[in-house]
Amino acid sequence: MSQMEHFIIEGGNQLNGTVHIDGAKNSILPILCTTILAEGDYIFGNVPDLTDVQNLLRTLSYFGITYSFEKHNNILFLSNPGINDEDAPQKVVQKTRMSIMTLGSLLTTRGHAKLSFPGGCAIGTRPVDFHVEALRKMGADILLTDTYIHAHCEGLKGAEIKFLHSTVTGTQNIINAAVRAEGETVIYNAAMEPEIGDQINLLLKMGAKIDGRGTGTLVIEGVKYLAPANWRIIGDRIEAATFAIAVAGTGGEVELKGVNPDHIESILLMLMACGAEIEIKDRSIVVKSSGRLDSTGITTLPFPRFPTDAQAQFMAIMCKAAGISIIEETIFENRFQQVEEFQKMGANITTKGRVATIRGVGELKGATVSATDIRACSALVIAGLIAEGETEVRNLKYLDRGYSKFEEKLTNLGANIKRK
C-alpha cells in the first residue's frame, strides 16, 4: 500500500528528455459526475490512473454506474443504465473530497442524496457551505449533521447564484445541478479554471445550454434531457507545473508534451523571472535551466494567476535560490505544512500567518521527510532531487492521489528515485 511506501532519492542529477503530461485530475473528477446526468455509454480518453479517480468511480458504482479502465492506454469505458436510489457508504465517500461533486447531479437527476462529509487533503478549510446554500436557492432541502449531508428536492429550479468567493468545486457542482434544472440559472463570480471549461465543453456536446464559458458569469438554461458523449480530458496543468519547476531547480532541459501552455502561463513567467529559459512550441513547452536560480516572490490567486496547487513546489526551488523570496498563500490557510519538512533539509524559512519568507541557502541536505498533502509530497520530491545526498520521502498515499507514474517519469528524465 502506498501509505507504507516511500521514495529514496539521491539528489544532484539534472533532468533531461521528454515527459508526457497526463489528463487533468481536477477535470476528470467533475466530468465523471456529469455521467449521472445522462443514461448511456461514455468513452473518456487521457484519463489519469489516480487513486482519487478510482475512489470516485467506486462511489459512482453504488448509484448503478459500471465501468472498465484500460490503464495501459488511459481509456475509461463507462455506462449509466439508469441511476438507482442507493447511497454510497461512508467509508467509500470519505476517500475523496470530490464525492461532494455527486450532490448536484444526484439532486437534479433523482431528487435525493445522502452523502458522508467527504475527505481529502488537510490543507485548510474547504467548507461545503457554498454548495449547500446554492442548492438551497435552487429548491433543495438540505440537512447537515455531524457526519452526513441529507438532501432532497421535488425538482431543482433555476436561480441566481452569487458566490462570495471564487470556488472551483462549488462552480462545478452547481453547473451539473443547473443543466437539467427547470428554468435559468445564473452563476456570478464563477471560477474560471481550465478544468471548468473542459466540463462545460463536454456538457455542451451532451446538449446542455451554457453561455459565458471562460468568464466569471455563467448563464445556464436547463434542459430535460442530455445525451452521453465521448471526451478527451485536457492535460493536467499542475502536473506540468510540477515538472517545469523540478527542471528549473535541478537544471537540464525537458520538453513537456500534452499540456496547453496558456494554462500555466503564470508559472512559466515566474520561472523565467528566476532564471529558467522557456520555449513555447506548437504543442509542447521546453524548460531549460542551469539549476542556479534567483529568488522571486509569488502570491497564490485564482486562475489565471499563480495557482495554490503549485505553491509548495515553487517554494522548494526557492530554498536554494539566491536572495530572499516572499510567498503569500491566499487560498488555503494550512498550505505551509511543507515548511517544517524543508527545514529538516536545511532550508531557511520563516512564516507569519499566510506569508512565508525564504532565504536561499545555496544547498539543501538530504533528510527523512513526510508529506501531508498531494502537492507537498511532490514538493518534497523536488527538494530531494536538488538536495545533496539521500532523501527519504514518506506518505506516498498523497502523491498517488494526484500523480500517475511519477517516479517512472522522473527516472526516465535521469532522476535517481526508487519506491520502496
C-alpha positions in Angstrom: 0.0 0.0 0.0 1.3 3.5 -0.9 0.8 4.8 2.6 3.5 2.5 3.8 5.7 3.0 0.8 8.4 5.7 0.5 10.8 7.2 -2.0 14.6 7.0 -1.7 16.1 9.9 -3.8 19.7 10.5 -4.5 20.0 14.2 -5.3 22.2 16.0 -7.7 21.1 14.8 -11.1 19.9 17.1 -13.9 16.6 16.2 -15.7 16.7 15.9 -19.5 14.4 14.4 -22.1 10.7 14.4 -22.8 7.7 13.8 -20.5 4.1 13.3 -21.4 1.6 15.1 -19.1 -1.4 13.0 -18.1 -5.1 14.1 -18.1 -6.1 16.7 -15.5 -7.2 15.3 -12.2 -9.4 18.3 -11.5 -11.1 17.8 -14.8 -11.9 14.1 -14.9 -13.4 14.1 -11.4 -16.2 16.6 -12.0 -16.7 15.1 -15.5 -17.2 11.7 -14.0 -20.1 13.2 -12.0 -21.7 14.5 -15.2 -22.3 10.9 -16.3 -25.0 10.8 -13.6 -27.0 13.2 -15.7 -27.5 11.1 -18.9 -28.1 7.4 -19.4 -26.0 5.6 -22.0 -22.4 4.8 -22.7 -19.3 7.0 -22.5 -15.7 6.7 -23.6 -13.1 9.0 -21.9 -9.6 9.4 -23.2 -6.4 10.7 -21.5 -7.8 9.6 -18.1 -5.1 9.6 -15.4 -4.6 6.5 -13.3 -5.0 8.0 -9.8 -6.4 6.8 -6.5 -8.8 9.7 -6.5 -10.2 8.6 -9.8 -10.5 5.0 -8.6 -12.3 6.1 -5.4 -14.8 8.3 -7.2 -15.6 5.5 -9.7 -16.3 3.2 -6.7 -18.7 5.9 -5.3 -20.5 6.1 -8.7 -20.8 2.3 -8.8 -23.2 2.4 -5.8 -25.5 4.6 -7.9 -25.6 1.9 -10.7 -22.8 3.1 -13.0 -20.5 0.5 -14.4 -17.0 1.0 -15.8 -13.8 -0.6 -17.1 -10.5 1.2 -17.2 -7.8 0.3 -19.7 -4.9 1.7 -17.7 -2.3 1.0 -20.4 -3.8 3.5 -22.8 -5.7 5.7 -20.3 -9.1 5.0 -21.7 -12.2 4.7 -19.5 -15.4 3.0 -20.6 -18.4 3.9 -18.5 -22.1 3.1 -18.7 -25.1 4.6 -17.0 -28.0 2.2 -17.3 -30.1 4.4 -15.1 -29.3 5.8 -11.6 -30.7 3.8 -8.7 -31.9 5.1 -5.3 -28.8 3.8 -3.4 -26.3 5.9 -1.4 -22.6 5.2 -1.3 -21.3 4.1 2.1 -19.3 6.5 4.3 -16.1 4.5 4.1 -16.1 5.0 0.3 -17.2 8.6 0.1 -14.6 9.7 2.6 -11.7 8.6 0.5 -12.0 11.5 -1.9 -13.2 15.1 -1.5 -14.7 15.1 -5.0 -17.5 12.8 -3.9 -19.2 16.1 -3.0 -19.5 16.7 -6.7 -22.1 14.0 -7.0 -24.6 16.1 -4.9 -25.8 18.4 -7.6 -26.0 15.7 -10.2 -28.0 13.4 -7.9 -30.4 16.1 -6.9 -31.2 17.2 -10.4 -31.5 13.6 -11.6 -33.3 11.6 -8.9 -34.2 14.3 -6.3 -32.3 13.0 -3.2 -28.9 12.2 -1.9 -27.2 11.2 1.4 -23.5 11.8 1.5 -20.9 11.5 4.2 -18.8 14.6 4.5 -16.0 14.0 2.0 -12.3 13.5 2.8 -9.2 14.9 1.1 -6.0 16.7 2.0 -5.7 18.6 5.2 -4.7 21.9 3.6 -7.3 24.2 5.2 -11.0 24.8 5.5 -12.9 23.8 2.3 -16.5 24.1 3.6 -19.4 22.7 1.7 -21.4 25.8 2.6 -21.2 27.3 -0.9 -22.5 24.1 -2.4 -25.3 23.8 0.1 -26.5 27.4 0.0 -26.6 27.4 -3.8 -28.5 24.2 -3.9 -31.0 25.5 -1.3 -31.6 28.6 -3.6 -32.5 26.1 -6.3 -35.1 24.5 -4.1 -33.3 21.7 -2.3 -34.0 20.9 1.4 -30.6 20.1 2.9 -29.9 19.0 6.5 -26.3 18.8 7.8 -25.5 16.5 10.7 -22.1 15.8 12.2 -21.2 13.2 9.6 -23.8 13.4 6.7 -25.4 15.7 4.2 -29.1 14.8 3.7 -30.6 16.4 0.6 -34.0 16.2 -1.1 -35.9 18.2 -3.7 -39.1 18.0 -5.8 -37.1 19.2 -8.8 -34.4 21.8 -8.8 -35.3 25.3 -10.2 -33.1 27.9 -11.8 -31.8 30.6 -9.5 -29.3 33.4 -9.2 -26.2 32.1 -7.5 -23.8 34.7 -6.2 -20.6 33.1 -4.8 -19.0 35.3 -2.2 -15.6 33.8 -3.1 -14.5 32.1 -6.2 -14.9 28.3 -5.7 -13.9 25.7 -8.2 -15.8 22.7 -6.9 -18.8 24.9 -6.0 -19.0 26.2 -9.6 -18.6 22.7 -11.0 -21.3 21.3 -8.7 -23.8 23.9 -9.5 -23.2 23.6 -13.2 -24.1 20.0 -13.0 -27.1 20.8 -10.9 -28.3 23.5 -13.3 -28.1 21.9 -16.7 -31.2 19.8 -16.0 -32.9 22.1 -13.6 -36.1 23.9 -14.6 -35.5 27.4 -15.9 -32.5 29.6 -16.0 -29.6 29.6 -13.5 -27.0 32.5 -13.4 -23.8 31.9 -11.5 -21.9 35.1 -10.6 -18.3 35.1 -9.5 -17.9 31.7 -11.2 -14.4 30.2 -11.1 -12.7 30.3 -14.5 -10.1 27.5 -14.2 -9.5 25.5 -17.4 -10.9 22.3 -15.8 -14.3 24.1 -15.6 -14.1 24.9 -19.3 -13.4 21.3 -20.0 -16.5 20.3 -18.1 -18.6 22.9 -19.9 -17.4 21.8 -23.3 -18.4 18.2 -22.6 -21.8 19.3 -21.3 -22.4 21.4 -24.5 -21.6 18.3 -26.5 -24.2 16.4 -24.4 -26.8 19.0 -25.2 -26.6 21.5 -22.4 -27.2 25.2 -22.9 -24.5 27.2 -21.2 -23.3 30.7 -22.0 -20.3 32.6 -20.6 -17.7 29.9 -20.8 -14.3 31.3 -19.6 -15.9 34.2 -17.8 -17.0 34.9 -14.2 -20.7 34.8 -15.1 -22.3 31.6 -16.4 -25.9 31.5 -17.7 -27.4 28.0 -17.9 -30.8 27.2 -19.3 -31.9 23.8 -18.0 -32.9 21.1 -20.4 -35.0 18.0 -19.8 -32.6 15.5 -21.4 -28.9 15.1 -22.1 -27.2 12.6 -24.2 -23.9 10.7 -23.4 -20.8 11.7 -25.2 -17.2 10.7 -25.7 -14.5 13.1 -24.5 -10.7 13.5 -24.2 -9.5 15.1 -20.9 -7.3 18.1 -21.1 -3.7 17.9 -19.9 -3.0 18.4 -16.2 -1.6 21.9 -15.7 -0.5 21.2 -12.1 1.5 18.1 -13.2 3.0 20.1 -16.0 3.9 22.9 -13.5 5.4 20.4 -11.1 7.8 19.0 -13.8 8.6 22.5 -15.1 9.5 23.7 -11.6 11.6 20.5 -11.0 13.6 21.1 -14.1 14.2 24.7 -13.1 15.5 23.5 -9.8 17.7 20.6 -10.9 18.9 22.0 -14.1 18.6 20.4 -17.5 16.3 20.5 -20.5 12.9 18.8 -20.7 10.1 19.1 -23.2 6.6 18.9 -21.7 4.0 17.4 -24.0 0.3 17.2 -23.6 -0.5 20.5 -21.9 -1.8 23.8 -23.1 0.9 26.5 -22.4 -1.8 29.1 -21.7 -2.9 27.0 -18.7 0.4 27.5 -16.9 1.4 30.9 -18.2 1.7 32.4 -14.7 4.0 29.7 -13.6 6.2 29.9 -16.7 6.5 33.7 -16.2 7.8 33.1 -12.6 10.3 30.5 -13.7 11.6 32.9 -16.3 11.8 35.6 -13.7 14.1 33.4 -11.6 16.4 32.4 -14.5 14.9 29.5 -16.4 14.5 29.5 -20.1 11.1 28.7 -21.6 10.3 27.9 -25.2 6.7 27.5 -26.4 6.4 25.1 -29.3 3.4 24.2 -31.4 2.1 21.6 -28.9 4.6 21.5 -26.2 6.8 23.5 -23.7 10.5 23.3 -23.4 12.0 24.2 -20.0 15.8 24.7 -19.8 17.8 25.7 -16.7 21.3 25.8 -15.3 19.9 25.0 -11.8 21.2 28.3 -10.5 18.2 30.4 -9.8 17.4 33.9 -8.5 14.7 34.5 -5.9 11.3 35.9 -6.8 8.0 36.2 -4.9 4.6 34.8 -5.6 1.0 35.3 -4.4 -1.4 32.5 -5.0 -4.7 33.6 -6.6 -7.5 32.0 -8.7 -6.8 31.3 -12.4 -5.2 32.8 -14.4 -2.9 33.9 -11.6 -0.4 31.7 -9.8 -2.2 28.5 -8.5 -2.1 27.4 -4.9 -1.6 23.9 -6.2 1.9 24.9 -7.4 2.9 27.0 -4.4 4.7 24.2 -2.4 6.7 23.1 -5.4 7.8 26.6 -6.2 8.8 27.1 -2.5 11.1 24.0 -2.9 13.3 25.6 -5.5 13.3 29.0 -3.8 15.0 27.3 -0.8 18.2 27.2 -2.9 17.7 30.4 -4.9 20.0 33.4 -4.5 18.4 36.1 -2.3 15.1 36.3 -0.4 11.7 35.3 -1.8 8.3 36.1 -0.3 5.4 33.6 -0.8 1.8 34.7 0.1 -0.8 32.0 0.3 -4.3 33.5 -0.1 -6.4 30.4 -0.9 -5.8 27.8 1.9 -4.7 28.7 5.5 -2.8 25.5 6.1 -0.8 25.2 3.0 2.6 25.8 4.5 2.8 22.4 6.1 5.8 21.5 3.9 7.8 24.3 5.6 8.8 22.2 8.6 9.9 19.3 6.3 12.0 21.7 4.2 13.7 23.0 7.4 14.8 19.4 8.1 16.7 19.7 4.9 18.4 22.9 5.9 16.0 25.4 4.4 15.8 28.9 6.0 12.1 29.7 6.1 10.0 31.8 8.5 6.3 32.1 8.3 3.8 34.6 9.7 0.2 33.8 9.0 -0.1 33.2 5.3 3.2 34.7 4.4 6.5 32.8 4.1 9.9 34.3 3.8 12.5 32.1 2.2 16.2 32.9 2.4 18.2 30.9 -0.1 20.8 28.7 1.5 22.7 27.5 -1.6 22.4 23.8 -0.8 19.8 21.6 0.8 20.8 18.4 2.6 19.1 15.0 2.2 16.8 14.0 5.1 13.8 11.9 6.0 10.6 13.9 5.4 6.9 13.2 5.4 4.1 14.6 3.2 0.8 15.9 4.5 -1.0 16.5 1.1 -0.6 15.9 -2.6 1.3 19.0 -3.6 3.5 19.0 -0.5 4.6 15.5 -1.4 5.6 16.4 -4.9 7.4 19.5 -3.5 9.4 17.2 -1.1 10.4 15.1 -4.1 11.6 18.2 -5.9 13.6 19.2 -2.7 15.1 15.7 -2.7 16.1 16.0 -6.3 18.0 19.2 -5.7 19.5 18.3 -2.3 22.9 16.8 -1.6 22.8 13.2 -0.5 19.9 10.9 0.1 16.3 11.9 0.9 13.5 9.7 2.0 10.0 10.9 1.3 7.2 9.2 3.2 3.4 9.2 2.9 3.2 8.5 -0.8 -0.5 7.8 -0.4 -1.0 11.6 -1.0 1.2 11.6 -4.1 -0.7 8.7 -5.7 -4.0 10.7 -5.4 -2.7 13.3 -7.8 0.2 11.9 -9.9 0.4 8.8 -12.1 3.7 7.0 -12.6 5.5 10.0 -11.1 8.8 8.2 -10.2 8.8 6.4 -13.6 8.6 9.7 -15.4 11.3 11.2 -13.3 13.6 8.2 -13.7 13.2 8.4 -17.5 14.4 12.0 -17.2 17.5 11.0 -15.3 16.5 11.2 -11.7 17.7 8.7 -9.1 14.5 7.8 -7.4 13.1 4.5 -6.2 9.9 3.5 -4.5 10.3 1.0 -1.6 
